Amino acid sequence: MRIALVSDAWAPQVNGVVRTLETTVRTLRRRGHIVETVTPDAYRTVACPSYPEIRLALAGRRAIGRRLDLFAPDALHIATEGPLGWAARAWALAEGMPFTTSFHTRFPDYVAMRTRLPAEWFWPVVRRFHGPAAATMVATPTLAAELAENGIGPTMPWSRGVDLALFTPEGATLDTLARPLQHSGFRRSTARGFSNPMLLYVGRVAVEKSIDAFLAADVPGTKVVVGDGPARAMLTARFPDTVFLGPLTGEPLAAAYRTADAFVFPSRTDTFGLVMIEALASGTPVAALPVPGPLDIIGRDGHGPAARSPAPIGVLDMDLAIAIRRALLLDRAPCAVEGRHYGWDACTDQFLAALRPKNGSAFARAA
């Protein structure tokens, strides 16, 4: 199948959305599908306001339309609600081409946190974007229900996966990778020694991730942050005892997960939380809030989706310090077993099942 995938989120951005899309494209190509990616790296870009590391493509409907006309896709998936997404949407509607979308980011919540305006003010734009889609792909049943409440649907499941060859309990730790890492923050921390336990956060360092709730939690040990973003300078100044390692990928990232005694996920706004399943696959229990994302992965009782894990894999509590302290008491082995449920092949099967090829059935809905 000839599949066009349009996304405003792409390398060099480092986040769960980009990892999901890049891995899906690689898996599709390995299976013999022809995939055309329409992404910002092919166009002039400008910095996104308040997100300078995110580049927005300066390309409109005409330029994107020419690209899609030349490729002549059998199926079109629009992954993001940015400039490229809107341009591809306009082309598809003009051509009568069915398309699917996916919901990766709660933009109404993110914009509300920055503007202090009600999130409800921004949902109409999101509804308009996804409205003509044959289906909107979502990572969890909780998210599907939330979108339905906001007038977005129908939805189709598209879960997330883990590189199970990379994220395992066995392998290098941060101590053994100290020299190759060459991070000044890491060198300082190892020089004085980590005070156990080690508590880890991985992800964008931005206000909507509520990292300050983690760093302010009254718990013992060393708090380590992996990632970068606009809030890093502010958090570094506020929490000088925290070790900020910057962005890590590949084996150094896997080593960070393995080294941690608990993984802390303080966000209230994520649609899934890919980093949580990477931590689990590495054998690290999770401490988080009982909100969408953690509820779908860790489960309200800490035993995973539908309580499928016989032993707890994490702790959810509105008091993050309580969740952290209890997570530190958990056995690592059940976490690794639970993480093995998240393979990319099953996720790619869901993605293909949700597509609406132009020669197949499509939902006819107005723009």
Buried (B, 14 or more C-beta within 10 A) or exposed (E): BBBBBBBBBBEEBBBBBBBBBBBBBEBBEEEEBEBBBBBBEBBEBEEBEEBEBBBBBEBBBEBBBEBBEEBEBBBBBBBBBBBBBBBBBBBBBEBEBBBBBBBBBBBBBBBBBEEEEEBEEBBEEBEEBBBBBBBBBBBBBBBBEBBEEBEBBBBBBBBBBBBBEBBBBEBBBBEEBBEEBEBEBBEEBBEEEBEEBBBBBBBBBBBBBBBBBBBBBEBEBBBBBBBBBBBBEEBBEEBEEBBBBBBBEEEBBBBBBBBBBBBBBBBBBBBBBBBBBBBBBBBBBBBBBBBBBBBBBBBEEBBBBEEEBEBBBBBBBEEBBBBBBBBBEBEBEBBBBBBEBBBBEEBBBBBBEBBBBBEEEBEEEEE
